[in-house]
Amino acid sequence: MSIKKNNEYHTSFGFKDVSRDEKDALVAEVFNNVAPNYDLMNDLMSLGLHRLWKSRLIEKLRPTPTLKVLDVGGGTGDLPFKFLEMGGKEIVVADINKKMLVVGRDRALNRALISEITWICANAEELPIDDASFDCYVTAFCFRNVGNLDKALKEAHRILKPGGKFLCLEFSHVIIPQLRKLYDIYSFNYLPFLGQVVSKDRSSYQYLVESIRRFPHQDEFLAQIEDSGLVKASYENILGGITAIHSAWKI
């Protein structure tokens, strides 16, 4: 959520209150730092569960060879690879961070994927994509890093064709009190420590933990999705709300 202060819109960077421009720069620094170890850290932090969560997201997408899909914030390629494995033919990836895109392109080449994936360096808030040009907009673990979430959602609505589907996998808010206590201990202590040991970068992973807590609760995010013009919004909690998949449609 963005709040106007002194004629300047502010948003959150972890637990800090910053301007949107500051957040863009700070998030860029975080992902420049984590890009080389991003996939390894995802495996270590989630105990490999992020792969199952992403597979569930692509299952809800129901890939076919004719489905035209845009993956926003998918620089390292996990969703495109799963989409192609599960029946898709071509996919476009947009990510604001060039280093993350380089990692994704290298991984694609290692899989002999040349023409199946198109890579674009672009901001989720201003996509260089025509109106009503995609069947599905999909994103995973990206939206909590966006400076203006409402603007990104309106871009999703703009680029979708009538009948197009929006899918967002994001860390969310645990709804089981006992699990929430354990999850807080795990994430606030283990994850920054892991970042320090593996990547020599504690602060970036401290931000990632804090950004999860500042992301809108499931019902609040659902309302924001509907405010963008998308309809029939719903969500599926995974592991008691550690992550959630939000979905909606354009009519």
Secondary structure by P-SEA (a helix, b strand, c coil): cccccccbbbbbcccccccaaaaaaaaaaaaaaaccaaaaaaaaaaccaaaaaaaaaaaaacccccbbbbbccccccaaaaaaaaacccbbbbbbccaaaaaaaaaaaaaacccccbbbbbccccccccccccccbbbbcccccccccaaaaaaaaaaaccccbbbbbbbbcccccaaaaaaaaaaaaccaaaaaaaccccaaaaaaaaaaaaacccaaaaaaaaaaaccccccccccccccbbbbbbccc
